[in-house]
Amino acid sequence: MYDEQQQPDQAPLAGFTVGVTAARRADELGALLQRRGAAVLHAPALRIVPLADDSELLAATKKVIDRTPDVVVATTAIGFRGWIEAADGWGLGEELLARLRGVELLARGPKVKGAIRAAGLTEDWSPSSESMAEVLDRLLEEGVDGRRVALQLHGEPLPGFVEALRAGGAEVLGVPVYRWLPPEDVGPMDRLLDATVSRGLDALTFTSAPAAASLLSRAEDRGLLPDLLAALSHDVVPACVGPVTAVPLQSRGVETVSPERFRLGPLVQLLCRELPGRARALPIAGHRVEIRGHAVLVDGALRPVPPAGMSLLRALSRRPGWVVARADLLRALPGAGRDEHAVETAMARLRTALGAPKLIQTVVKRGYRLALDPAADAKYADV
């Protein structure tokens, strides 16, 4: 018999599908998710274009060397390393490092601190929150009137940050180390969008604000923005590595989830709690049945289920124990048309996939129902 206290002996993300929008470190994030059982759909929502040969970066570097700033803000490790490497390539590396040794050097987070120290420098301060908002607060509290601040940009301008400094009297020099651009091939991103709006994903991860903005922009171009926002607001968990990443989504009214520590590991751990916590577990015919994204746990055993079968199972689980008419189940089947025989075919495959045919009962001339355990009938009577 089903024991409410038993726990499934499965990887926490088994049966769930997670989308990955990252361009950088996508393999690392995908591997972390897969090790915890998730199926992963990856499509970079942007591409990183280094500016080692860019005249804009060269000009900014020369300005730092010719007129040393009072403060330098390093925002990303990859960006800071790229800046130093580009300066080396131009024969300006030693001069740049000499100038940076004499300024107030602020690092946005631990990874940037590591890049700074690897260059033989030492940061003066780094915010515990790893947020640019805390960096801005510190600068404004110190006072920036008449000071020159060099800001290493991380792929997109920081207008609120820059405007606040300029309003405080600072002269701000942007150092554009790399740019975010849409992917050259938008096909994978379109497939990721389609999977999201069709609820083929259980969660969609974002590791940068530009990636979130890029996906929203592509959805708008395709006329899918309302569908995407609806999916992310109700059925697909939008998981962001941190609050800055979440801003483009939150500005559209989407509530996101983020880990307390803004790292890939904690992001995956968050999903390991969120997704199983949202899955529905029911006591059916003496078994514990947990309905996940593309699979079902039956007494802890993972049972992959075809998409049509999952559609039927979700329709039945909305009112556990109640009879659902064939016509209603037909409407739940994607692209089934009007032939109720499609329901019978999909139902047969669903029963086979579950490995326990008695989980679903046929009610002659009426439809089908989940064989909810008698003790649970009262609980779900008014569902």
C-alpha positions as CSV (number, residue, x, y, z in Angstrom):
1,M,0.0,0.0,0.0
2,Y,1.0,3.6,-0.5
3,D,2.9,5.1,2.4
4,E,2.6,8.9,2.7
5,Q,6.0,9.1,4.4
6,Q,8.0,7.3,1.8
7,Q,10.3,9.4,-0.3
8,P,11.1,8.8,-4.0
9,D,14.6,7.4,-4.5
10,Q,15.3,9.5,-7.5
11,A,17.5,12.4,-8.5
12,P,15.6,15.6,-7.5
13,L,15.2,16.9,-11.1
14,A,14.4,13.5,-12.7
15,G,11.4,14.0,-15.0
16,F,11.8,17.7,-15.4
17,T,13.0,19.7,-18.4
18,V,15.0,22.8,-17.8
19,G,15.9,25.5,-20.4
20,V,19.3,27.1,-20.4
21,T,19.7,30.5,-22.1
22,A,23.4,31.1,-21.1
23,A,26.0,31.7,-23.7
24,R,28.9,31.5,-21.3
25,R,29.3,28.6,-18.9
26,A,26.3,26.9,-20.4
27,D,28.1,23.5,-20.4
28,E,28.8,23.8,-16.7
29,L,25.2,24.7,-15.9
30,G,23.8,22.0,-18.2
31,A,26.1,19.4,-16.5
32,L,25.0,20.4,-13.0
33,L,21.3,20.1,-14.1
34,Q,21.8,16.7,-15.8
35,R,23.7,15.3,-12.8
36,R,20.6,16.0,-10.8
37,G,18.4,14.2,-13.3
38,A,17.0,17.0,-15.5
39,A,16.6,16.9,-19.2
40,V,18.2,20.1,-20.6
41,L,17.3,22.2,-23.6
42,H,20.0,24.8,-24.3
43,A,19.8,27.7,-26.7
44,P,22.0,30.7,-26.2
45,A,19.9,33.9,-26.1
46,L,22.9,36.0,-27.0
47,R,26.6,35.9,-28.0
48,I,29.6,37.6,-26.5
49,V,31.6,39.7,-28.9
50,P,35.1,40.6,-27.5
51,L,36.4,44.0,-28.3
52,A,40.1,43.3,-28.4
53,D,40.3,44.9,-31.8
54,D,37.8,47.6,-31.1
55,S,38.9,51.2,-31.3
56,E,36.4,52.1,-28.6
57,L,38.1,49.9,-26.0
58,L,41.5,51.1,-27.1
59,A,40.4,54.7,-26.8
60,A,39.0,54.1,-23.3
61,T,42.3,52.4,-22.3
62,K,44.4,55.3,-23.5
63,K,42.2,57.7,-21.5
64,V,42.7,55.7,-18.3
65,I,46.5,55.8,-18.9
66,D,46.7,59.4,-20.0
67,R,44.5,60.7,-17.2
68,T,44.3,58.3,-14.3
69,P,40.8,58.0,-12.8
70,D,40.1,58.3,-9.1
71,V,38.0,55.1,-9.0
72,V,37.9,52.0,-11.2
73,V,34.9,49.7,-10.9
74,A,35.4,46.2,-12.2
75,T,32.1,44.4,-12.8
76,T,33.0,41.0,-14.3
77,A,36.0,38.7,-14.1
78,I,35.9,37.8,-17.8
79,G,35.6,41.5,-18.7
80,F,38.5,42.6,-16.4
81,R,40.8,39.8,-17.7
82,G,39.8,40.7,-21.3
83,W,40.7,44.3,-20.7
84,I,44.2,43.5,-19.3
85,E,44.8,41.0,-22.2
86,A,43.7,43.5,-24.8
87,A,46.0,46.1,-23.3
88,D,48.9,43.6,-23.4
89,G,48.1,43.0,-27.1
90,W,48.4,46.7,-27.8
91,G,51.7,47.0,-25.7
92,L,49.9,49.0,-23.1
93,G,49.5,46.3,-20.4
94,E,52.2,47.5,-18.0
95,E,51.1,51.1,-18.3
96,L,47.5,50.2,-17.5
97,L,48.5,48.1,-14.5
98,A,50.6,50.9,-13.2
99,R,47.7,53.3,-13.3
100,L,45.3,50.8,-11.7
101,R,47.7,50.3,-8.8
102,G,47.2,54.0,-7.9
103,V,43.4,54.1,-7.9
104,E,40.6,53.1,-5.7
105,L,39.7,49.7,-7.2
106,L,36.3,48.3,-6.5
107,A,35.3,44.7,-7.4
108,R,31.6,43.7,-7.8
109,G,32.1,40.2,-6.5
110,P,34.5,37.4,-5.5
111,K,35.2,36.3,-9.1
112,V,36.2,39.8,-10.1
113,K,38.4,40.0,-7.0
114,G,40.1,36.8,-8.2
115,A,40.7,38.4,-11.7
116,I,42.1,41.5,-10.1
117,R,44.5,39.6,-7.9
118,A,45.6,37.4,-10.7
119,A,46.7,40.6,-12.5
120,G,48.9,41.5,-9.5
121,L,46.5,44.1,-8.1
122,T,44.5,44.4,-4.9
123,E,40.9,45.5,-4.7
124,D,40.1,48.2,-2.1
125,W,36.5,47.0,-1.5
126,S,33.9,44.5,-2.7
127,P,30.2,44.4,-1.8
128,S,28.9,41.4,0.2
129,S,25.8,41.4,-1.9
130,E,27.7,41.3,-5.2
131,S,25.3,44.0,-6.5
132,M,26.0,47.1,-8.4
133,A,23.4,48.9,-6.3
134,E,25.7,48.4,-3.2
135,V,28.7,49.7,-5.2
136,L,26.7,52.8,-6.2
137,D,25.6,53.4,-2.6
138,R,29.2,53.3,-1.4
139,L,30.4,55.7,-4.1
140,L,27.6,58.2,-3.4
141,E,28.1,58.0,0.3
142,E,31.9,58.7,-0.2
143,G,31.0,61.5,-2.5
144,V,31.8,61.6,-6.2
145,D,31.7,65.3,-6.9
146,G,34.7,66.2,-9.1
147,R,35.9,62.6,-9.1
148,R,36.7,60.6,-12.2
149,V,35.2,57.1,-12.3
150,A,36.1,54.4,-14.8
151,L,33.4,51.8,-15.1
152,Q,34.2,48.4,-16.8
153,L,30.9,47.7,-18.7
154,H,29.7,44.1,-18.8
155,G,28.0,43.9,-22.2
156,E,25.4,46.5,-21.9
157,P,25.3,50.1,-20.6
158,L,24.4,50.8,-17.0
159,P,22.3,53.9,-17.5
160,G,20.9,54.1,-13.9
161,F,24.3,53.6,-12.4
162,V,26.0,56.1,-14.7
163,E,23.3,58.7,-14.4
164,A,23.4,58.6,-10.6
165,L,27.2,59.1,-10.6
166,R,26.9,62.0,-13.0
167,A,24.1,63.6,-11.0
168,G,26.5,63.4,-8.0
169,G,29.1,65.4,-9.9
170,A,31.3,62.5,-11.2
171,E,33.0,62.3,-14.6
172,V,32.2,58.8,-15.8
173,L,34.3,56.9,-18.3
174,G,32.9,53.7,-19.7
175,V,35.2,50.8,-20.6
176,P,33.4,48.5,-23.0
177,V,35.3,45.2,-22.9
178,Y,32.7,43.1,-24.7
179,R,29.2,43.4,-26.1
180,W,26.2,41.2,-26.0
181,L,24.6,40.6,-29.4
182,P,21.7,38.3,-30.5
183,P,22.9,34.8,-31.6
184,E,23.9,34.5,-35.3
185,D,21.5,31.5,-35.6
186,V,18.2,32.2,-33.9
187,G,16.9,28.8,-34.7
188,P,17.8,27.2,-31.3
189,M,16.4,30.3,-29.4
190,D,13.1,30.0,-31.4
191,R,12.9,26.3,-30.4
192,L,13.5,27.3,-26.8
193,L,10.7,29.9,-27.0
194,D,8.3,27.4,-28.6
195,A,9.0,24.9,-25.9
196,T,8.4,27.5,-23.2
197,V,5.1,28.8,-24.5
198,S,3.9,25.2,-25.1
199,R,4.8,24.3,-21.5
200,G,7.4,21.8,-22.7
201,L,9.7,23.2,-20.1
202,D,9.3,23.2,-16.3
203,A,11.9,25.9,-15.7
204,L,13.9,28.4,-17.7
205,T,17.2,29.6,-16.4
206,F,18.8,33.0,-16.9
207,T,22.4,33.9,-15.9
208,S,22.5,37.5,-17.3
209,A,20.1,40.4,-17.8
210,P,21.1,40.7,-21.5
211,A,20.0,37.1,-22.1
212,A,16.6,37.7,-20.5
213,A,16.2,40.9,-22.5
214,S,17.2,39.2,-25.7
215,L,14.7,36.4,-25.2
216,L,11.9,38.9,-24.5
217,S,12.9,40.8,-27.6
218,R,12.8,37.8,-29.8
219,A,9.5,36.7,-28.4
220,E,8.1,40.2,-29.2
221,D,9.5,40.0,-32.8
222,R,7.7,36.7,-33.3
223,G,4.4,37.9,-31.7
224,L,4.9,35.5,-28.8
225,L,5.5,37.9,-26.0
226,P,2.1,37.6,-24.3
227,D,2.3,33.8,-24.5
228,L,5.9,33.8,-23.1
229,L,4.9,36.1,-20.2
230,A,1.9,33.9,-19.4
231,A,4.0,30.8,-19.4
232,L,6.7,32.3,-17.2
233,S,4.0,33.7,-14.8
234,H,2.1,30.5,-14.3
235,D,3.6,27.2,-15.5
236,V,7.3,27.6,-16.3
237,V,9.6,28.6,-13.4
238,P,11.8,31.6,-14.4
239,A,15.0,31.0,-12.4
240,C,17.5,33.8,-12.4
241,V,21.0,33.6,-10.9
242,G,20.5,37.0,-9.2
243,P,18.4,40.1,-8.9
244,V,20.2,42.0,-11.6
245,T,19.5,39.2,-14.0
246,A,15.8,39.3,-13.1
247,V,15.3,43.0,-13.9
248,P,14.1,42.6,-17.6
249,L,11.6,39.9,-16.6
250,Q,10.4,41.7,-13.5
251,S,9.9,44.9,-15.5
252,R,7.4,42.9,-17.5
253,G,5.5,41.7,-14.4
254,V,7.1,38.3,-14.2
255,E,7.9,37.1,-10.7
256,T,11.2,35.2,-10.7
257,V,13.1,33.0,-8.2
258,S,16.8,33.5,-7.3
259,P,19.2,31.8,-4.9
260,E,20.6,33.7,-2.0
261,R,24.1,33.2,-3.3
262,F,24.4,34.4,-6.9
263,R,26.1,31.3,-8.3
264,L,25.3,28.4,-10.7
265,G,25.4,25.8,-7.9
266,P,22.9,27.5,-5.7
267,L,20.7,28.2,-8.7
268,V,20.6,24.5,-9.4
269,Q,20.0,23.7,-5.8
270,L,17.1,26.2,-5.8
271,L,15.5,24.3,-8.7
272,C,16.0,21.0,-6.9
273,R,13.7,22.4,-4.2
274,E,11.3,24.4,-6.4
275,L,10.4,21.9,-9.1
276,P,9.7,18.8,-6.9
277,G,7.9,21.1,-4.5
278,R,5.5,22.1,-7.3
279,A,4.9,18.5,-8.5
280,R,1.6,16.9,-7.5
281,A,1.7,13.6,-5.6
282,L,-1.5,11.5,-5.4
283,P,-2.3,8.2,-3.6
284,I,-3.7,6.1,-6.5
285,A,-4.6,2.4,-6.4
286,G,-2.2,1.8,-3.6
287,H,0.6,3.6,-5.2
288,R,2.3,7.0,-4.7
289,V,2.1,8.8,-8.1
290,E,4.0,12.0,-8.5
291,I,3.3,13.9,-11.7
292,R,6.4,15.7,-13.1
293,G,7.2,17.6,-16.3
294,H,7.7,14.8,-18.8
295,A,7.6,11.7,-16.5
296,V,5.9,10.2,-13.5
297,L,7.3,8.8,-10.3
298,V,5.3,5.6,-9.4
299,D,6.4,4.5,-6.0
300,G,9.7,6.3,-6.6
301,A,10.4,4.7,-9.9
302,L,10.7,7.1,-12.8
303,R,8.3,6.4,-15.7
304,P,8.9,8.5,-18.9
305,V,5.5,9.3,-20.4
306,P,4.8,10.5,-24.0
307,P,3.6,14.1,-24.3
308,A,0.0,13.0,-25.2
309,G,-0.1,10.7,-22.2
310,M,1.1,13.6,-19.9
311,S,-1.7,15.8,-21.3
312,L,-4.2,13.1,-20.4
313,L,-2.8,12.5,-17.0
314,R,-2.8,16.2,-16.1
315,A,-6.4,16.5,-17.3
316,L,-7.3,13.6,-15.0
317,S,-5.3,14.9,-12.1
318,R,-7.1,18.3,-12.0
319,R,-10.0,16.5,-10.4
320,P,-8.6,13.4,-8.9
321,G,-11.1,10.5,-8.6
322,W,-13.7,12.3,-10.8
323,V,-14.7,10.9,-14.2
324,V,-13.4,13.0,-17.1
325,A,-15.4,12.6,-20.3
326,R,-13.7,11.4,-23.5
327,A,-14.6,14.7,-25.2
328,D,-12.9,16.7,-22.5
329,L,-9.8,14.5,-22.7
330,L,-9.8,14.9,-26.5
331,R,-9.6,18.7,-26.0
332,A,-6.6,18.2,-23.8
333,L,-4.7,16.3,-26.5
334,P,-2.5,18.5,-28.6
335,G,-3.6,18.3,-32.2
336,A,-5.9,15.4,-31.7
337,G,-8.8,16.7,-33.9
338,R,-12.2,15.3,-33.4
339,D,-11.6,11.5,-33.3
340,E,-12.2,10.2,-29.8
341,H,-10.3,7.1,-30.8
342,A,-7.2,9.2,-30.3
343,V,-8.0,9.3,-26.6
344,E,-8.2,5.5,-26.4
345,T,-4.9,5.1,-28.2
346,A,-3.1,7.7,-26.0
347,M,-4.7,6.2,-22.9
348,A,-3.4,2.7,-23.8
349,R,0.1,4.1,-24.2
350,L,-0.2,6.1,-20.9
351,R,-1.2,2.9,-19.0
352,T,1.7,1.0,-20.5
353,A,4.1,3.8,-19.7
354,L,2.9,4.0,-16.1
355,G,3.5,0.3,-15.6
356,A,0.4,0.0,-13.5
357,P,-2.7,-0.2,-15.7
358,K,-5.1,0.0,-12.7
359,L,-4.0,3.5,-11.9
360,I,-6.6,4.7,-14.4
361,Q,-10.1,3.3,-14.5
362,T,-12.4,3.1,-17.5
363,V,-15.9,4.2,-16.7
364,V,-18.1,2.6,-19.4
365,K,-19.9,5.1,-21.6
366,R,-18.6,8.0,-19.5
367,G,-14.8,8.4,-19.7
368,Y,-11.9,7.7,-17.4
369,R,-10.9,8.5,-13.8
370,L,-7.8,8.2,-11.6
371,A,-8.4,5.3,-9.2
372,L,-7.9,7.5,-6.1
373,D,-7.5,5.6,-2.9
374,P,-10.7,5.5,-0.8
375,A,-9.1,7.3,2.1
376,A,-8.2,10.2,-0.1
377,D,-11.6,10.5,-1.8
378,A,-13.0,12.9,0.8
379,K,-10.0,15.1,0.6
380,Y,-10.4,15.7,-3.2
381,A,-14.2,15.5,-3.3
382,D,-14.6,19.3,-3.8
383,V,-11.5,19.9,-5.9
